[in-house]
Amino acid sequence: MARRMGAVAQGGGSVTAQRLGELIDGLETPGIKGKTELPVTCLITDSRRVVPGAVFFAIDGHQTSGMKYVVEAASRGAVAIVSQAARPSGVSQVTWVQVPHTRRALAEISQRFYRHPESHLDIFGVTGTNGKTTVATLLQYFLRADGMPAGLIGTVSYDLGKRTLPAYRTTPESVELYAMFEQMREAGCKAAVMEISSHAIDQDRIYGLPVKVAAFTNLSQDHLDYHGTLEEYFETKVGLFTGKSGRAPEKAVINSDDAHGKILIGRLSQDTQVITFGTNADAQVRAENITLSAQGSEFDCIWPQGRARVRTALPGLYNVHNILTALGMLYAGGLDVQKAIGALERFPGVPGRMERVDQGQPFSVFVDYAHTDDALDNALKMLREITQGRLLVVFGCGGNRDRRKRPLMVGAVQRWADMAWATADNPRKEALSQIFDDMKAGVAAPEKIRWIDDRREAIAAALENAREGDTLLIAGKGHESFQEFSDTIIPFDDRQVARELLSLRGLRPKN
């Protein structure tokens, strides 16, 4: 982790240099060796980016230890090193700050270094296996429609108010978070909407963050390569709401249709105000009289102060839940639900989330980020209901990730699709043949699936097979504009590839 490059500069900006002693004053620490009246210019977690005046945090990751880089950091001019370990020999020229938890210290020091920009923002956080990006994008849209300038930190991009950066991870390291919050504050934002991943919770990236409203969308099998079991994965999510991340949110918005959501509700402290959402009669923010079609969704939204008919181009029952989540968070924040519902008809959609590719072809093509068995099941079930012809799918399973979900993903595809093309989806350092072998354990109808290594060839084969009235889902990568192989990343965007292949057939958009 200490070697990972970030998407936002750590330190710098308009923040003036502070003394090390000011930044570490009051922190729990077994010992400080060296001078503390030293000016600090930036906070760094990547030793390659250390410059004179930096404080280097020796963070341990899954693949390496930050302690391997302390000599390099010192040689580059770091004024201090923060670590859980005691100072080793060979780095006596730099101040050593030993702490019980390096990441927690990073979060606390980052707050101080950026002069607590989070105190100027209402923080809205959303966690769960599926739906985070759509919910966060919807909520930012609703907040802006209500006149509240809001930034966004999520899987697709980081919207900082005056500029937008491509995202490199769903929830960045804490020092980058506070750098972003400071840019949002300077841009005039009054709120920040963020997706909160289980990795971020477990790794204390959001430690001590004052979340005003936190939402739980759902839970299904994912990231078990990291968490080990579904139970541990859930417990990590629970930590966001129970204060294991340093402080509990003021209000919790929970999906009471979800089995784990129901468990979570029972685990929350009486000090946390809970707002439930769902399609069940007991949900405080709920949907009734739902109508789903190829053109979108309609339903009656009921909340404690009102009722209104919702109309949206977002298709499927899972998007009904996503809308309810965002409206529930808006309600919990004391904002205007009615105004948000009125603005929803103009919502442009979310990049790579059931995004339609239209080149004038006589069949439907959608690109979606669905990369778990539950997400595929929901997406394909919805498309099955609105497809007159056959349902076709291009999909794959990511390398160096949870191998146990691979046959489950194939099972979901075979349950709903008439034909599928299995292919590469960021194989990373894992052999595609091994990924395919794992996937084949879920095959029930071998005549309904083809195996093609090259993703572009798989998409081309599916498009060539599609007929009038069919629907093709290209699943797994969504908004991503790259394909990751071992140590190589190449440009690859499912949406662009599909448009190019269709245009080669002489097809052009009607509008």
C-alpha positions as CSV (number, residue, x, y, z in Angstrom):
1,M,0.0,0.0,0.0
2,A,2.9,2.3,0.7
3,R,3.8,2.3,-3.0
4,R,0.4,3.0,-4.5
5,M,0.0,6.2,-6.5
6,G,-3.0,8.3,-5.6
7,A,-5.4,10.3,-7.8
8,V,-5.2,13.5,-5.7
9,A,-2.0,15.2,-4.5
10,Q,-1.4,14.5,-0.8
11,G,-0.6,17.8,0.9
12,G,0.1,21.0,-0.8
13,G,-2.8,23.1,-2.3
14,S,-3.8,26.1,-0.3
15,V,-2.9,24.4,3.0
16,T,-0.1,26.3,4.8
17,A,2.8,24.4,6.4
18,Q,2.2,23.4,10.0
19,R,4.5,22.2,12.8
20,L,4.8,18.5,13.4
21,G,4.1,19.0,17.1
22,E,0.7,20.7,16.3
23,L,-0.3,17.7,14.1
24,I,0.5,15.0,16.6
25,D,-0.4,16.8,19.8
26,G,-2.7,14.7,21.9
27,L,-2.4,11.6,19.7
28,E,-2.1,8.3,21.5
29,T,1.6,7.3,21.0
30,P,4.0,5.0,22.8
31,G,6.9,7.3,22.0
32,I,8.3,10.1,19.9
33,K,12.0,10.2,19.0
34,G,13.4,13.3,17.5
35,K,12.4,17.0,17.0
36,T,8.8,18.0,16.7
37,E,9.1,21.7,16.0
38,L,9.6,21.0,12.3
39,P,7.5,22.5,9.4
40,V,5.4,19.9,7.6
41,T,4.6,20.5,3.9
42,C,2.6,17.3,3.0
43,L,1.4,13.9,4.2
44,I,2.6,11.0,2.1
45,T,1.8,7.2,2.0
46,D,3.9,6.5,-1.1
47,S,7.6,6.7,-0.5
48,R,8.3,7.6,-4.1
49,R,6.5,10.8,-3.6
50,V,8.3,12.0,-0.5
51,V,9.7,15.5,-0.8
52,P,11.6,17.6,1.8
53,G,9.2,18.5,4.6
54,A,6.9,15.4,4.2
55,V,5.6,13.1,6.9
56,F,5.7,9.5,5.6
57,F,3.2,7.0,7.0
58,A,4.6,3.5,6.9
59,I,1.3,1.6,6.1
60,D,1.2,-2.1,5.8
61,G,-0.8,-3.5,2.9
62,H,-1.6,-7.0,1.7
63,Q,1.4,-7.3,-0.6
64,T,4.1,-5.2,1.2
65,S,5.0,-3.4,4.4
66,G,5.5,0.3,4.6
67,M,8.5,-0.3,6.8
68,K,10.4,-1.5,3.8
69,Y,10.5,2.1,2.5
70,V,11.3,4.2,5.6
71,V,15.0,4.5,4.6
72,E,14.0,5.7,1.1
73,A,11.6,8.1,2.7
74,A,14.2,9.5,5.0
75,S,16.7,9.8,2.2
76,R,14.2,11.9,0.2
77,G,13.9,14.4,3.0
78,A,11.0,13.3,5.1
79,V,11.0,15.2,8.4
80,A,9.1,12.4,10.2
81,I,7.9,8.9,9.9
82,V,4.7,7.6,11.5
83,S,4.6,3.8,12.1
84,Q,3.3,1.2,14.5
85,A,6.8,-0.2,14.7
86,A,9.6,1.1,16.8
87,R,12.4,3.1,15.0
88,P,14.9,0.7,13.4
89,S,18.6,1.4,13.1
90,G,19.6,3.5,10.1
91,V,16.9,6.2,10.2
92,S,18.1,8.2,13.2
93,Q,18.2,11.5,11.1
94,V,14.4,11.6,11.0
95,T,11.8,12.1,13.7
96,W,10.0,8.8,14.5
97,V,6.4,8.8,15.8
98,Q,5.2,5.4,17.0
99,V,1.5,5.0,17.1
100,P,-0.9,2.1,17.9
101,H,-2.6,2.3,14.5
102,T,-0.9,4.0,11.6
103,R,-4.0,4.4,9.5
104,R,-6.0,5.9,12.3
105,A,-3.2,8.3,13.0
106,L,-3.1,9.2,9.3
107,A,-6.9,10.0,9.4
108,E,-6.6,12.2,12.5
109,I,-3.5,14.0,11.3
110,S,-5.1,14.5,7.9
111,Q,-8.0,16.2,9.5
112,R,-5.7,18.6,11.3
113,F,-3.4,19.2,8.3
114,Y,-6.4,20.3,6.2
115,R,-7.9,22.2,9.1
116,H,-11.0,20.1,9.4
117,P,-12.7,20.7,6.0
118,E,-15.2,18.0,6.9
119,S,-16.7,20.3,9.6
120,H,-17.9,22.6,6.7
121,L,-19.7,19.7,4.9
122,D,-22.7,17.5,5.5
123,I,-21.3,14.0,4.8
124,F,-23.6,11.5,3.2
125,G,-22.2,7.9,2.9
126,V,-23.6,4.9,1.2
127,T,-22.4,1.3,1.6
128,G,-23.6,-2.1,0.5
129,T,-22.7,-4.7,-2.2
130,N,-24.8,-3.3,-5.1
131,G,-26.2,0.1,-6.0
132,K,-23.7,2.4,-4.3
133,T,-22.7,4.3,-7.4
134,T,-26.3,4.8,-8.6
135,V,-27.5,5.9,-5.1
136,A,-24.6,8.3,-4.6
137,T,-25.0,9.8,-8.1
138,L,-28.8,10.2,-7.5
139,L,-28.3,11.8,-4.1
140,Q,-25.8,14.4,-5.5
141,Y,-28.3,15.2,-8.2
142,F,-31.1,15.6,-5.7
143,L,-29.0,17.8,-3.4
144,R,-28.1,20.1,-6.3
145,A,-31.7,20.2,-7.4
146,D,-32.5,21.4,-3.9
147,G,-30.0,24.2,-4.1
148,M,-27.2,22.5,-2.1
149,P,-23.8,22.4,-3.9
150,A,-22.5,18.9,-3.3
151,G,-19.3,17.0,-4.2
152,L,-19.1,13.3,-5.0
153,I,-16.5,10.6,-4.2
154,G,-17.2,7.3,-5.8
155,T,-16.3,4.4,-8.1
156,V,-16.7,6.4,-11.4
157,S,-15.2,9.8,-10.5
158,Y,-14.4,12.4,-7.8
159,D,-16.4,15.5,-8.3
160,L,-14.8,18.2,-6.2
161,G,-17.0,21.1,-7.1
162,K,-14.8,23.0,-9.6
163,R,-13.1,20.0,-11.2
164,T,-13.8,16.3,-11.7
165,L,-11.1,13.5,-11.6
166,P,-11.4,9.9,-12.7
167,A,-11.6,7.6,-9.7
168,Y,-8.9,5.0,-9.0
169,R,-10.7,3.4,-6.1
170,T,-14.1,3.7,-4.6
171,T,-13.1,5.2,-1.3
172,P,-9.6,6.8,-1.3
173,E,-7.0,6.9,1.5
174,S,-7.9,9.2,4.3
175,V,-5.3,11.8,3.4
176,E,-6.7,12.0,-0.1
177,L,-10.3,12.2,1.3
178,Y,-9.5,15.3,3.3
179,A,-7.6,16.9,0.4
180,M,-10.8,16.4,-1.6
181,F,-13.0,17.7,1.2
182,E,-10.8,20.8,1.3
183,Q,-11.2,21.3,-2.4
184,M,-14.9,20.9,-2.1
185,R,-15.0,23.5,0.7
186,E,-13.0,25.9,-1.4
187,A,-15.4,25.3,-4.3
188,G,-18.4,26.3,-2.2
189,C,-19.8,22.8,-1.6
190,K,-22.0,22.4,1.4
191,A,-22.3,18.6,1.2
192,A,-20.2,15.6,0.2
193,V,-21.7,12.3,-1.0
194,M,-19.5,9.3,-0.9
195,E,-19.5,5.6,-1.6
196,I,-18.0,3.8,1.3
197,S,-16.4,0.4,0.5
198,S,-15.9,-2.4,3.0
199,H,-12.2,-2.2,2.3
200,A,-12.3,1.5,3.4
201,I,-14.1,0.6,6.6
202,D,-11.8,-2.2,7.5
203,Q,-8.6,-0.2,6.7
204,D,-9.7,2.8,8.7
205,R,-9.7,5.2,5.7
206,I,-12.9,6.8,7.1
207,Y,-11.8,6.6,10.7
208,G,-13.3,9.5,12.7
209,L,-15.3,10.8,9.7
210,P,-18.4,12.6,10.9
211,V,-21.1,11.0,8.7
212,K,-24.4,12.8,9.0
213,V,-26.4,10.2,7.1
214,A,-25.2,6.6,6.2
215,A,-27.2,4.2,4.1
216,F,-27.1,0.4,3.7
217,T,-28.3,-0.8,0.3
218,N,-28.0,-4.7,0.5
219,L,-25.5,-7.5,1.0
220,S,-24.6,-10.4,-1.2
221,Q,-21.4,-12.4,-1.8
222,D,-18.5,-10.2,-2.9
223,H,-14.9,-9.4,-1.8
224,L,-14.6,-12.8,0.0
225,D,-11.1,-13.0,-1.3
226,Y,-10.4,-10.1,1.2
227,H,-12.9,-10.7,4.0
228,G,-12.9,-14.5,4.0
229,T,-16.5,-15.1,4.8
230,L,-19.9,-13.5,4.2
231,E,-20.3,-13.0,7.9
232,E,-17.0,-11.1,8.2
233,Y,-17.9,-9.0,5.2
234,F,-21.2,-8.1,6.9
235,E,-19.5,-7.3,10.2
236,T,-17.2,-4.9,8.4
237,K,-20.3,-3.1,7.0
238,V,-21.9,-3.1,10.4
239,G,-18.8,-1.2,11.7
240,L,-19.8,1.9,9.8
241,F,-23.0,2.1,11.7
242,T,-21.9,1.1,15.2
243,G,-18.9,3.4,15.6
244,K,-16.1,0.9,15.0
245,S,-14.9,3.5,12.5
246,G,-14.3,6.0,15.2
247,R,-17.8,7.5,15.4
248,A,-21.3,6.3,14.4
249,P,-23.4,8.3,11.9
250,E,-26.1,10.6,13.1
251,K,-28.8,8.8,11.1
252,A,-28.9,5.5,9.4
253,V,-31.0,4.7,6.3
254,I,-31.5,0.9,6.0
255,N,-33.0,-1.4,3.4
256,S,-35.7,-3.3,5.4
257,D,-36.4,-5.6,2.4
258,D,-32.9,-7.0,2.7
259,A,-32.2,-9.9,5.1
260,H,-29.0,-8.3,6.3
261,G,-30.6,-4.9,6.5
262,K,-33.1,-6.3,9.0
263,I,-30.3,-7.8,11.1
264,L,-28.4,-4.4,11.0
265,I,-31.5,-2.5,12.2
266,G,-31.5,-4.7,15.3
267,R,-27.8,-4.1,15.9
268,L,-28.0,-0.3,16.0
269,S,-27.8,1.8,19.1
270,Q,-30.8,3.7,20.3
271,D,-28.7,6.9,19.8
272,T,-28.8,6.4,16.1
273,Q,-32.0,7.5,14.3
274,V,-33.0,4.8,11.8
275,I,-35.0,5.4,8.7
276,T,-36.1,2.3,6.8
277,F,-36.9,2.0,3.1
278,G,-38.2,-0.8,0.9
279,T,-41.4,-2.2,-0.7
280,N,-42.7,-3.7,2.5
281,A,-45.6,-2.0,4.3
282,D,-43.6,-1.2,7.4
283,A,-40.9,0.8,5.6
284,Q,-40.9,4.5,6.4
285,V,-39.9,5.4,2.8
286,R,-41.5,2.9,0.5
287,A,-42.7,2.1,-3.0
288,E,-46.2,1.0,-3.8
289,N,-48.1,0.3,-7.1
290,I,-44.9,-0.4,-9.0
291,T,-45.0,-0.6,-12.8
292,L,-41.8,-1.7,-14.7
293,S,-41.3,-1.5,-18.4
294,A,-38.6,-1.2,-21.1
295,Q,-39.0,2.6,-20.9
296,G,-38.3,2.7,-17.1
297,S,-40.2,2.5,-13.9
298,E,-43.2,4.1,-12.1
299,F,-44.3,3.8,-8.5
300,D,-45.9,5.7,-5.7
301,C,-43.4,6.9,-3.1
302,I,-44.7,7.2,0.4
303,W,-42.7,8.9,3.2
304,P,-43.8,10.2,6.6
305,Q,-44.7,13.7,5.2
306,G,-46.1,12.9,1.8
307,R,-46.9,10.7,-1.2
308,A,-46.0,11.2,-4.9
309,R,-45.9,9.3,-8.1
310,V,-42.4,8.6,-9.3
311,R,-41.5,8.4,-13.0
312,T,-38.0,7.5,-14.1
313,A,-36.1,6.1,-17.1
314,L,-34.1,3.9,-14.7
315,P,-35.4,0.3,-15.3
316,G,-35.9,-2.5,-12.9
317,L,-36.9,-3.2,-9.3
318,Y,-33.3,-2.8,-8.1
319,N,-33.4,0.8,-9.4
320,V,-36.6,1.3,-7.5
321,H,-34.6,0.4,-4.4
322,N,-31.8,2.7,-5.4
323,I,-34.2,5.6,-5.8
324,L,-35.7,4.8,-2.4
325,T,-32.3,4.8,-0.8
326,A,-31.4,8.2,-2.2
327,L,-34.8,9.6,-1.3
328,G,-34.5,8.1,2.2
329,M,-31.1,9.7,2.7
330,L,-32.5,13.0,1.5
331,Y,-35.4,12.7,3.9
332,A,-33.0,11.9,6.8
333,G,-31.0,15.0,5.9
334,G,-34.1,17.1,6.3
335,L,-34.3,18.0,2.6
336,D,-37.2,18.3,0.2
337,V,-38.3,14.8,-1.1
338,Q,-41.1,16.2,-3.2
339,K,-38.7,18.5,-5.1
340,A,-36.3,15.5,-5.7
341,I,-39.1,13.4,-7.1
342,G,-40.0,16.2,-9.5
343,A,-36.4,16.4,-10.7
344,L,-36.0,12.7,-11.1
345,E,-37.6,12.7,-14.6
346,R,-34.7,14.7,-15.8
347,F,-32.0,12.5,-14.3
348,P,-29.5,11.6,-17.1
349,G,-28.5,8.2,-15.6
350,V,-25.2,6.8,-14.4
351,P,-22.3,6.0,-16.6
352,G,-21.9,2.2,-17.1
353,R,-25.0,1.4,-15.0
354,M,-27.5,-0.2,-17.4
355,E,-26.3,2.3,-20.0
356,R,-27.9,1.9,-23.4
357,V,-25.8,1.8,-26.5
358,D,-27.8,3.0,-29.5
359,Q,-26.4,2.9,-33.0
360,G,-29.8,2.4,-34.6
361,Q,-29.6,-1.4,-34.4
362,P,-32.9,-3.3,-34.3
363,F,-32.0,-4.9,-30.9
364,S,-31.2,-3.5,-27.5
365,V,-27.6,-3.2,-26.1
366,F,-26.9,-2.4,-22.5
367,V,-23.6,-2.0,-20.6
368,D,-23.6,-2.6,-16.9
369,Y,-21.2,-3.0,-14.0
370,A,-22.8,-6.1,-12.6
371,H,-19.9,-8.3,-11.5
372,T,-21.5,-10.4,-8.7
373,D,-24.0,-13.2,-9.0
374,D,-26.6,-11.2,-7.2
375,A,-26.1,-8.1,-9.4
376,L,-26.2,-10.3,-12.6
377,D,-29.3,-12.1,-11.3
378,N,-31.1,-8.8,-10.7
379,A,-30.0,-7.2,-14.0
380,L,-30.9,-10.3,-16.1
381,K,-34.2,-10.9,-14.4
382,M,-35.2,-7.3,-15.2
383,L,-34.1,-7.5,-18.8
384,R,-35.8,-10.9,-19.2
385,E,-39.1,-9.2,-18.3
386,I,-38.8,-6.4,-20.9
387,T,-37.2,-8.4,-23.7
388,Q,-39.5,-9.7,-26.5
389,G,-36.8,-11.8,-28.2
390,R,-33.8,-13.5,-26.8
391,L,-31.6,-12.4,-23.9
392,L,-27.8,-12.5,-24.7
393,V,-24.9,-11.8,-22.3
394,V,-21.2,-11.1,-22.6
395,F,-19.5,-11.4,-19.2
396,G,-16.4,-12.6,-17.3
397,C,-15.0,-12.9,-13.8
398,G,-12.2,-10.8,-12.5
399,G,-8.7,-12.3,-11.8
400,N,-7.2,-12.3,-8.3
401,R,-10.6,-12.0,-6.7
402,D,-13.0,-14.3,-4.9
403,R,-13.0,-17.6,-6.9
404,R,-16.0,-18.9,-5.1
405,K,-18.4,-16.5,-6.8
406,R,-17.4,-17.5,-10.3
407,P,-19.6,-20.6,-10.7
408,L,-22.4,-18.6,-9.0
409,M,-22.1,-15.9,-11.7
410,V,-22.3,-18.5,-14.4
411,G,-25.4,-20.0,-12.7
412,A,-27.1,-16.6,-12.7
413,V,-26.3,-16.1,-16.4
414,Q,-27.6,-19.5,-17.4
415,R,-30.7,-19.1,-15.3
416,W,-31.9,-16.1,-17.4
417,A,-30.0,-15.9,-20.7
418,D,-30.7,-17.7,-23.9
419,M,-27.1,-17.4,-24.9
420,A,-23.8,-16.2,-23.3
421,W,-20.2,-15.5,-24.2
422,A,-17.8,-15.9,-21.4
423,T,-14.6,-13.8,-21.8
424,A,-11.9,-11.9,-20.1
425,D,-12.8,-9.3,-17.4
426,N,-9.6,-7.8,-15.9
427,P,-7.7,-11.2,-15.5
428,R,-4.9,-9.3,-13.7
429,K,-2.2,-11.7,-12.7
430,E,-4.3,-14.8,-12.9
431,A,-4.4,-17.1,-16.0
432,L,-7.6,-16.8,-17.9
433,S,-7.7,-20.6,-18.2
434,Q,-7.9,-20.9,-14.4
435,I,-10.7,-18.4,-14.3
436,F,-12.6,-20.3,-17.0
437,D,-12.1,-23.6,-15.2
438,D,-13.6,-22.1,-12.0
439,M,-16.5,-20.7,-14.0
440,K,-17.2,-24.0,-15.8
441,A,-18.2,-25.5,-12.4
442,G,-21.4,-23.4,-12.7
443,V,-22.4,-24.6,-16.2
444,A,-25.7,-26.4,-16.4
445,A,-26.4,-25.9,-20.1
446,P,-23.1,-26.0,-22.1
447,E,-24.9,-25.5,-25.4
448,K,-25.9,-22.0,-24.2
449,I,-22.4,-20.6,-23.5
450,R,-19.3,-20.0,-25.6
451,W,-15.8,-19.3,-24.3
452,I,-13.8,-16.6,-26.1
453,D,-10.5,-15.3,-24.6
454,D,-10.6,-11.9,-26.3
455,R,-13.3,-9.6,-25.0
456,R,-13.6,-7.6,-28.2
457,E,-14.1,-10.8,-30.1
458,A,-16.7,-12.0,-27.6
459,I,-18.7,-8.7,-28.0
460,A,-18.4,-8.9,-31.8
461,A,-19.7,-12.5,-31.7
462,A,-22.7,-11.5,-29.5
463,L,-23.5,-8.5,-31.7
464,E,-23.3,-10.7,-34.8
465,N,-25.7,-13.2,-33.2
466,A,-28.2,-10.6,-32.1
467,R,-31.5,-10.3,-34.0
468,E,-34.4,-7.9,-34.0
469,G,-36.2,-7.8,-30.7
470,D,-33.2,-9.3,-28.8
471,T,-31.4,-7.7,-25.8
472,L,-27.7,-7.9,-25.3
473,L,-26.1,-7.2,-21.9
474,I,-22.4,-6.6,-21.8
475,A,-21.7,-7.0,-18.1
476,G,-18.9,-6.6,-15.6
477,K,-16.9,-3.5,-16.5
478,G,-19.6,-0.8,-16.9
479,H,-17.9,2.6,-16.8
480,E,-14.3,1.2,-16.9
481,S,-12.1,2.4,-19.7
482,F,-9.4,-0.2,-19.4
483,Q,-8.6,-3.9,-19.3
484,E,-6.1,-5.2,-16.7
485,F,-3.7,-8.0,-17.6
486,S,-0.9,-9.0,-15.2
487,D,1.3,-5.9,-15.0
488,T,-0.3,-4.3,-18.1
489,I,-3.3,-2.0,-18.5
490,I,-4.7,-1.4,-21.9
491,P,-7.5,1.0,-23.1
492,F,-10.9,-0.9,-23.3
493,D,-14.4,0.6,-22.9
494,D,-17.3,-1.8,-23.5
495,R,-19.5,1.1,-24.7
496,Q,-17.0,2.4,-27.2
497,V,-16.2,-1.1,-28.5
498,A,-19.9,-1.9,-29.0
499,R,-20.4,1.4,-30.8
500,E,-17.4,0.8,-33.1
501,L,-18.5,-2.7,-34.0
502,L,-22.0,-1.6,-34.8
503,S,-20.8,1.4,-36.8
504,L,-18.6,-1.0,-38.9
505,R,-21.9,-2.6,-40.0
506,G,-23.0,0.8,-41.3
507,L,-25.3,1.5,-38.4
508,R,-25.8,5.0,-37.1
509,P,-27.9,6.5,-34.2
510,K,-31.3,7.7,-35.4
511,N,-31.0,11.0,-33.5
